[in-house]
Amino acid sequence: MTQDRQLLSSFDHLQSGSRRTPRDQLARVLAILALLCVLTLIITDEEGEKLSTVKVSTIQKIDSFKQYLQGDGEGNVSDEAGFSDEEAETVLPVFDASLSATSYDPADFPTHSKMYIEKRRVTAIVAGSQKCGTSALAAYLSSHPSIQFSRVKEVHHFDIDKNFKKGLKKYNAQWPIGPGDPDFEGQLEELRKDPDFKEEEVIYDQVGVAKSKASTPVQRYGVRAEATPYYIASNVACERIAKTFDSADDDYRMIVMIREPTERAWSEYQMETRRIEDDAKNREVLEKHATSMFSCYAQYKLPLFAQGKRLDADGLQKYEECLPEEITEQPKHKKVERTLATVMNKGRGGGVKALKTATKANTLAKQVNQCWEPAVPSDADAFMELVDTITKGDTFIKDEMTEQDIRRQIKIKLENGVLFKLGCLGEKFFEKLESPDNAFRSDMISHQTCKLANKNYDETSLSSITSFVNTCYRTPSKGITKQFLYRSLFAPQLQRCMDQGIDPSKIFLIDSETFKTSPREIMTELHKFIGVEDFDYDFDTPEEVHKQINKRFPSFEFTTGWRFDGSTVEMPEKIKNDVAKFMKPFNLLLQKMMKKGTMKGARSFSFEN
Ligand SMILES: Nc1ncnc2c1ncn2[C@@H]1O[C@H](COP(=O)(O)OS(=O)(=O)O)[C@@H](OP(=O)(O)O)[C@H]1O
């Protein structure tokens, strides 16, 4: 019998009417004291499995809360359950450290997400793979009433070092307070008006309320989800996921979409091509309107930024009105704007920072020189006023250059007219892409070279190939990596994830093609796997799915080279055949892995071998 049951039975015994000796009475007092002091009961189920640790004083409230949950699930939690909001706040965390996610059957909780509150929260992570239909899946998941989807589709918490270092708190902040929460939505709307606002980065710092409130409402959902298709390709993400969820109260499920590998690789190549085309258009617009964009920026944004402030809605509107129509009219306006902000921030940010902190004041001149050549606008006086705003109160270190020197330099630039140098964006800003032949062949050649150098290479052995992939392929932890072939090597990536601690029974595989043709069947299976009730989505056809993706992730299509159905150009036949041949052994390994049955979802796939 467990400790708490012993405690309870001795308490029952002492409560009965039998004659008590002073020793009994002392024991009684001690037992009551122990109960009061401990204040917690460990409740166990029939198998003696630990279910939850709850405060004695909250048991009744939990019961009444449960009753509320059995109802229609609508309305205010605390009102319905008969306790105050403050009390609700103390009750809710009790559920946080509760059941193991594997110990419940979603069928017991058929109607409302809030019913899962007693369970360990599950994070459903779409961890792969790029170009396999992950956005369509994200659109489905985010429309399910019992799943809370992250604000941005790709959270990139576990693959990007910078994000991961910020810890679980930062990860948790990727989910809003709650869908439709007016406070949160209101703040977000305001922030989104600022073109400099980067949803994935700024929100955590800016939305203090969301940050501080995030934990409680999120706990009201049993399942939350995100989709970062790069996770399984990263050589660090799976290990981090396994370790993080091992020590967290939450549990995870990993969903991996796969696609015919040659098709996937080509789809990625085409996305890259589109990105580069988009960049070329951006560049054109930037060059054409550099001067006027700069003066709008200088007029409305720079003075505020110099004081560490952001534009309010009114200022923002004025700024937008000031911008040339050709820029605001085009769908990629926001991207151009972000691009511009990057340029401006280099010139401006570097400048302001230099004014405040640089040990050498000529850093400013250097920064300005990097981005403006030989700068500037017609209205030199206005700009000088601006320089005054920026420099006011700042300390110049005048060992090499006086303030006057800097002003003079800027003035010279202003008088010569603005023309910013796109080069100041850095080498990587405008992506480059090799021809298909080179891009795919270089991957195959490096694979071959590595294979020859590795005596233990065995094409039929998963462990051999996995260690080979780990050694031979670059797996950078961020950015567009152009790993066309590598990212299609699903088997070794999955194996590495398992080797790094991901439980295979927590992986659900989806074959992209099957998902396209039978989304409902797949979603029904997936619902069971992640532990939510089945749901009848009100979209089904490709057009409807596309609409849903745009509704849920509005900027996606305009900023990333992503298209709903981007396969327009055929892969050159010769490369296609070579890549298909290259993929053959990896496909066989994947098939073997799937047939084992430890991973859930797809059991086989239709890739040709
Ligand atoms: N319902 C459904 N099921 C499966 N696949 C679908 C679905 N809808 C779209 N697509 C195809 O998905 C491709 C884009 O994949 P992703 O959204 O994962 O791309 S990305 O990784 O986010 O860039 C993209 O592939 P390409 O056509 O090769 O570009 C889409 O055609």
The ligand as an SDF file (V2000), in Angstrom:
LIG
                    3D

 31 33  0  0  0  0  0  0  0  0999 V2000
   -2.6130   18.7250  -49.1750 N   0  0  0  0  0  0  0  0  0  0  0  0
   -1.3400   18.5620  -49.5690 C   0  0  0  0  0  0  0  0  0  0  0  0
   -0.6830   17.4420  -49.2860 N   0  0  0  0  0  0  0  0  0  0  0  0
    0.5810   17.2700  -49.6630 C   0  0  0  0  0  0  0  0  0  0  0  0
    1.2900   18.1910  -50.3140 N   0  0  0  0  0  0  0  0  0  0  0  0
    0.7000   19.3280  -50.6040 C   0  0  0  0  0  0  0  0  0  0  0  0
   -0.6320   19.5800  -50.2450 C   0  0  0  0  0  0  0  0  0  0  0  0
   -0.9350   20.8100  -50.6570 N   0  0  0  0  0  0  0  0  0  0  0  0
    0.1570   21.3090  -51.2490 C   0  0  0  0  0  0  0  0  0  0  0  0
    1.1360   20.4190  -51.2360 N   0  0  0  0  0  0  0  0  0  0  0  0
    2.5150   20.5400  -51.7760 C   0  0  0  0  0  0  0  0  0  0  0  0
    3.3680   20.8370  -50.7010 O   0  0  0  0  0  0  0  0  0  0  0  0
    4.5310   21.4590  -51.2240 C   0  0  0  0  0  0  0  0  0  0  0  0
    4.9520   22.5140  -50.2330 C   0  0  0  0  0  0  0  0  0  0  0  0
    5.3630   21.8410  -49.1020 O   0  0  0  0  0  0  0  0  0  0  0  0
    5.6010   22.5780  -47.7280 P   0  0  0  0  0  0  0  0  0  0  0  0
    4.4280   23.3880  -47.4020 O   0  0  0  0  0  0  0  0  0  0  0  0
    6.0360   21.5470  -46.7470 O   0  0  0  0  0  0  0  0  0  0  0  0
    6.8220   23.5270  -48.1050 O   0  0  0  0  0  0  0  0  0  0  0  0
    7.7810   24.2740  -47.0740 S   0  0  0  0  0  0  0  0  0  0  0  0
    8.7010   23.2900  -46.5540 O   0  0  0  0  0  0  0  0  0  0  0  0
    6.9730   24.8890  -46.0780 O   0  0  0  0  0  0  0  0  0  0  0  0
    8.4860   25.2500  -47.9140 O   0  0  0  0  0  0  0  0  0  0  0  0
    4.1580   21.9860  -52.5960 C   0  0  0  0  0  0  0  0  0  0  0  0
    4.9510   21.2640  -53.5050 O   0  0  0  0  0  0  0  0  0  0  0  0
    5.3870   21.8320  -54.9240 P   0  0  0  0  0  0  0  0  0  0  0  0
    4.1490   21.8000  -55.7750 O   0  0  0  0  0  0  0  0  0  0  0  0
    6.4570   20.9180  -55.4190 O   0  0  0  0  0  0  0  0  0  0  0  0
    5.8750   23.2140  -54.6980 O   0  0  0  0  0  0  0  0  0  0  0  0
    2.6770   21.6930  -52.7250 C   0  0  0  0  0  0  0  0  0  0  0  0
    2.2950   21.3110  -54.0100 O   0  0  0  0  0  0  0  0  0  0  0  0
  1  2  1  0
  2  3  1  0
  2  7  2  0
  3  4  2  0
  4  5  1  0
  5  6  2  0
  6  7  1  0
  6 10  1  0
  7  8  1  0
  8  9  2  0
  9 10  1  0
 10 11  1  0
 11 12  1  0
 11 30  1  0
 12 13  1  0
 13 14  1  0
 13 24  1  0
 14 15  1  0
 15 16  1  0
 16 17  2  0
 16 18  1  0
 16 19  1  0
 19 20  1  0
 20 21  2  0
 20 22  2  0
 20 23  1  0
 24 25  1  0
 24 30  1  0
 25 26  1  0
 26 27  2  0
 26 28  1  0
 26 29  1  0
 30 31  1  0
M  END
$$$$
